[in-house]
Every structure is written in C-alpha cells, then in structure tokens.
Amino acid sequence: MMCLALVWSTVGAQDQVGLRTTEPLELDPVIEASGVDTTWSARVGILAAVGPDYEGADAYRLRAVPAMRVSWKQRLVFRGRSLEANVYRAHGLRFGPMLGTRAGRDEDRDGILRGLGDVDRAFEAGLFARYTLGPGSLRLNVLHDVSGAHDGLVAELGGGIKLPLSSPLFSLSVTSTWASRDYMRTYFGVDAAQARRSRLPAFAAGSGFKDVRVGLGSRVDLTRHWSAIVTLAYERLLGDAADGPLVAVHGNADQVFAGLGALYRF
C-alpha cells in the first residue's frame, strides 16, 4: 500500500481535474489494443486540462495532468488512478480485485472551505467487473476507503461505446456514482463544529447517487507511437451533493472538464 501511495502521489493524476479529464480515455475501445495479448502494453502521456478546483466548486483551474495505461498480459492493469487484477477473463467478462485512490481537499484552496478542515487523499480497495460486447462496454467498480480519509463506500456504474468511426477513434461514456453517508458527509456535509468555524450552515448529507457524467474521448494516431488525444466531460451533481450549502450556495452542481494532449505507445 505504501508503494502504491508513493506512485499515485508522484503521478498526481487523482485531483478532481485529473480524474475527470482522463476517465473518458479509460474505456477499452479507445485506450486498449485490438485484443491481442502481449506481455507488456503501455501508453503514457500528458494533457493540458481544465476543470473545477474541487468537487462542486465554481472556480476553474488549468493544470498539466498525466494520462497512462500500463498492463501486464492484460491481467494486471494500472490506469493512473487504479490497479486492477483480472482474475477472470472469458466471453467478454472480466472481474477481480481493485485498488484505487481518490483526491483529498485542502481547506486553503478556497475561502469557502475555511473551517471545514482538510480531507486527506483516500486509498480504496474493492472489486470491479467489466463486460465488453463489440464496440460497447459496461463497468462496475465498488470500492471502500481503507485509509480513514472518508471511511465510505463508493460504487460507480458506467457504460461506453466506440462511435462508428474507424479514424479518429471516439468513445462516448455515461457514468453514475452512488456514495455512502460517510463519503457524502466528508465531502459535502457540514457538521456543527464546521458550521461554527466557517460561514456555512450545518448540513447532514445522506447516502445516494451523487452524480451523473457524460464523457467523450478521442485519439488520433499520428505515428506508430504518438497519438493526439482530446477529452470532454460534463458532470451533474445530484441529491445531497447538489443540495448542500457548499455547492448550492457557494458552488455549482454543473461541472465541465476538458483536456488536450498527447500519448506515447511503447
């Protein structure tokens, strides 16, 4: 776990901007090879990315974000924000254990966050399942925080499809996230002590679906090794994630992300 923490902290792809701008590239029709197994497969790159400073913020920030996918025999897959082990692969279905990381939040980033305290980076463990049929794919990730950052459970359900174009490659995805009460209270709630220290009223966030996202990723192969990539994503916060004072009064439930960069295939 300490090694994974070091890798992910160094990569730095797990802030809100990095997560949402690289996520559209993770769909198999865009990022993976043609299905032929090789011992090692890797694509690494970097994007100029823009998005909200933290989940629910209305202030945007431009930054450099790494993008990567490294696999060993398509059984161990590192996606920058997660490490998956395909313990079962047959008939388009894959599932197994998964480790992931999720961005924290620094109260010094925004005056509105003052008094809420910092949220540490979370390290999560759980299971994943992916099913691919032709140009389409479905995925489910279920992860629980094992680092004490939010102590919650998060389930992401999504689907994607490769659009009917041979070149450039396009992939369209739709994803929604359900989060437990502990997660929601950590990122969107305001307890009595936080309310006294901040300008926000107390708010007890409950469990439920917290967002729905639509993402578009595209890759244009320029040479044998180099590709240009572009991603766009729109996220709408739902339920208590949207209704809490951090978002409803001082933030924005509508979140937009964009990235432009390059990938190198080894």
Buried (B, 14 or more C-beta within 10 A) or exposed (E): EEEBEEEBEEBBBBBBBBBBBBBBBBBBBBBBEEEEEEEEBBBBBBBEBBBBBBBBBBEBBEBEBBBBBBBBEBBEBBBBBBBBBBEEBEEEBBBBEBBBBBBBBBBEBBEBBBBBBEBBBBBBBBBBBBBBEEEBBBBBBBBBBBBEBBBBBBBBBBBBBBBEEEEBBBBBBEBBBBBBBBBBBBBBBBEEEBBEBBEBEBBBBBBBBBBBBBBBBBBBBEEEEEBBBBBBBBBBBBBBBBBBBBBBEBBBBEBBBBBBBBBBBE
